[in-house]
Amino acid sequence: MKKFLFVMLLSGMLAAQLSRSYAAESNATVTAAQKEGKVVIYSSTDSASVEPLLQDFKALYPFLQVEYNDLNTTEIYNRFTAEAASGTGTADFMWSSAMDLQLQLASKGNALSYASPEISGLPKWAVWQNQAYGTTFEPVSIAYNKRLLPADAVPQSHADLIRLMKEKHDVYKEKIATFDPEKSGVGFLMMTQDAKVFPQFWDLAKGLGATGAKVYTSTGAMLEKVGSGEHTLAYNIIGSYVLLRQKKDPSLGLVLPKDYTLVFSRIAFISKTARNPNAAKLFLDYVLSKRGQTVMSEKSLVYSIRSDVPGPITAAGLTKDLGKALKPIEVNTDILAGLEQNKRLEFMKQWKEALKR
């Protein structure tokens, strides 16, 4: 009994010590961030989705001005690369759904090493060398117009979509939207990951070509087209954005494919040349914290990556619904393979041939 009490006491002392260390570190960061007074963010997260997070962050740190730049994933990469090359300074905080492009930047020495106190709340696969952090757990989905697409034409899997594009060609003719992998970083990531886990991917791509599918650079643009009826279905769509849009447009339907559902994570890192590194640390810690992740899940309707955040719009909620069908894309340099010049050129050649463009 005495040994048990001693262990409990020791555990409590260690926990208190860690808590004090975390608090001291946070206080020092807060003090330094106050002097900086600002954080500049480049992000692919839509302004409508991120607004609840920004408002809550500002409530915690009212002394910080937040400059939030909502950009396409390819724009983020190109702008950061140009700024880094010019030596004029970059954004403080980089946050993008194009996981491969983010990892490429980080692996080339552009990310500040920072061991966030929130690491313990994340899956091990979501942290790369204390530099790049996975912040979300988002399903790659299919969106459709409930008013216009017959129930028997709604695919429940990738194989379903291939079959339906053949059997219901007239229903789908020029009515499908998807990402343009040449101009969208996240679109390229999704499709190269599809090709990795789905042997029939190129049959699917040929089906998209045969039906005259249209390509876009953003989920928002595709959802607008599906909602208006110009298209009836969007393939490889960001599920979180569908949930948010459904609040305004209940005619939008969401399918999480039952054969497999890719899961991506918006990767964040602090620029090594950030003008406001301490303010960026505060924002990273907030986004990764249970409080930030709860706001993300409940108000932004973006799936939380933390296991201790309850509810349906979380990693736990998705796992409960889909189990082994979930295929998370891990935060590591394995995903850089598709960006190798020869492999990218070969992929784009096959893609254009499949779509006959």
Secondary structure, 3 states (H helix, E strand, C coil): CHHHHHHHHHHHHHHHHHHHHHHHHHHHHHHHHHHHCEEEEEECCCHHHHHHHHHHHHHHCCCCEEEEEECCHHHHHHHHHHHHHHCCCECCEEEECCHHHHHHHHHHHHECCCCCCCHHHCCHHHEECCCEEECECEEEEEEEECCCCCHHHCCCCHHHHHHHHHHCHHHHCCCEEEECCCCCHHHHHHHHHHHHHCCCHHHHHHHHHHCCCEEECCHHHHHHHHHHCCCCEEEEEEHHHHHHHHCCCCCEEEECCCCCEEEECCEEEEECCECCHHHHHHHHHHHHCHHHHHHHHHHHCCCECCCCCCCCCEHHHHHHHHHHHEEECCCCHHHHHHHCHHHHHHHHHHHHHHHCC
